[in-house]
Amino acid sequence: MNLSLAPIGVPMRINKVRLKGEQKTQLANMGFVEDSELMAVSENAGNIIVNIKGSRVGIGKELATRIMITPSE
């Protein structure tokens, strides 16, 4: 499943980031790398607020569809 479909308040783990180049590097700098844990906090007008590595980050729906996740164990 991708990040845009993540349930609110459920811990998830990133499997893959399907981006290349500068966008992938920018997301990696914010903590969006494989095996990172995150949690969707809220959704507002299609944008998703995510809690990752102790910070809250807003991600647009288009980028969220490129981040593949699974439930954290």
N, C-alpha and C positions, 0 to 999 in steps of 0.2 A: 504494500500500500504506500501511497505517497503522503507527504506531510500535510497536504491540503485536506486529507480525509482523516487526520488524527483526531481521536476523541479528546475532549478537554479534560485535563487533570489526570491523564494516564501516562505513566512513565514509558517512554519509547526509546529505541536505539536506532541510530543511523546505519543503514546497510550500505548505501551507495549514493554518491552525489553525481548526478548525470549532467554535468556541465564541464566546459573546458575553458582554458585561458584565464583571463582576468577575473571573471565572475567566480570561478571555482576558487581562485586564490583569495579573493575577498571574503567569501564564505568561510574558507578554512581559517582565515585570520580571526573570524568571529567565533570559531569553535565548531563549525559544521564540517566535521571530518568523520570518516567511518569509525564505528564503535563508540561514538560519543552518545551520552544519554541526554535526552531533552524531554520537555513536557509542554504541550500546548496549553497556554493559560487562558486565552480568549481569542475570539474572532470578531473583527470589526470591519464591515464593508469589504469583505473579501480578503483583508489582510489578517495574518495570523501572528499573534504575540506568543513567543516561545521563550521558555525559561531554559537556558543552556549554559553550563559552566558557571553558574551563579549570577548570570546576567539575563535581563529581558531584552529580546531582540524582536523587532517587527520584520516580517517577511511577506512580500507580495505573493498573491496566489499563484502567479505564473512561475516564480522561483520555487515555491513550495511543491509544485507538481514535479519538479526535477529532483527532489530529495526523497529517496526511498527509505522507509522505516519499517520496523517490526516492534511488537511489544517487548519491553525490557523484562528480563528474568530476575 
